[in-house]
Amino acid sequence: MFIECLQREIAVCHHGEIEAFLAADPGRWQVISIREPVHPEPVLVHARRAHAVVFEDVFTPEGTHGHGPKPAHLQGILRFVAQSGREPLVFQCWAGRSRSTAVALVVIVKTLWDQGIDGPELVRRAADTLLAIRPLAIPNRLVLRLGLEEFLPDPLGQTLSKALVEEERIRRNFVD
């Protein structure tokens, strides 16, 4: 889906969707692939480029087996996004609802923030954009916070991540 405020196409896929999604338009999409250590690697042969990270869908950096998300994961992802310019970007994780939507939301917020948008308008527009891309998004709180802390002044990353997951439409996805 082309997102006007981002000036790029953005998509979110789960593990079972990504191969067919990329095969429909080979060589077009930049992929950010997030998987857990116990899950198989996705088939990304039709990606233009891919950046893969491995961490659990947990809410502590330690995770259940020492594989929780770390700032370095988000730093690498943000570098990859910056290097991809305005090329189409797809975020992929196992279910396509938590880690991938958190990372997509980080990218959305960064773009809006760089455009000078902040406060309630930033929360509203970021939520609108994420939910247009993935209506059932339930962004991982820790991944979101770690990503926002990479570019927002302290303590705004934590404050904004809380405001985003508590945004009414997103919050509803956590209980549905």
C-alpha positions, 0 to 999 in steps of 0.5 A, a space after each residue: 500500500 502506498 502511504 502518502 505521508 511516507 512517500 513509499 509503499 509499506 506492507 506487513 506479512 506473516 511467515 506464511 504470506 511472505 514468499 507469495 507476496 514477494 513472488 508476485 513482484 520479484 525484485 521489488 521489495 526491501 524486506 525486514 524479516 524478524 524471526 524467533 530462533 526456533 522458527 524456520 527462515 522465510 523464503 526471501 529469494 524474490 526480495 530486492 534486498 533483505 535484512 534479517 534479525 532474530 529475536 523472540 516476541 517477548 517483553 524483556 530484553 532477556 526473553 525466555 531463552 536469552 533472545 529478546 530484542 536489543 537496541 542493536 537489532 533496532 539500530 540495524 533495522 533503522 540503518 537498513 530502512 535509511 539505506 533503502 531510500 523510498 523503495 517499497 518496504 515489507 516487514 515480516 515476522 511469524 504472525 505479522 502482528 506484533 514484532 513486524 507491526 512494532 517495527 513498521 510503527 517505528 518507521 512510521 513515527 520516525 518519518 512523521 517526526 522528521 516531518 515535524 509532527 509530534 504530540 497527539 497528531 503524531 499518535 493519531 497519524 501513526 496509528 491511522 497509518 499502521 492500521 491502514 497497513 495492518 488492521 489487526 496490529 498488536 505492536 510489541 511494546 518493547 520492540 516499539 520502545 527500543 526503536 523509538 528510543 533510537 531517535 527520540 529524546 529521552 524519555 519521549 521514546 518510552 512516553 510515545 510508545 506507551 501512548 501508541 499502544 494505548 491508542 484506542 484502536 490499537 489497544 482494542 486489538 490487544 483484547 480482541 
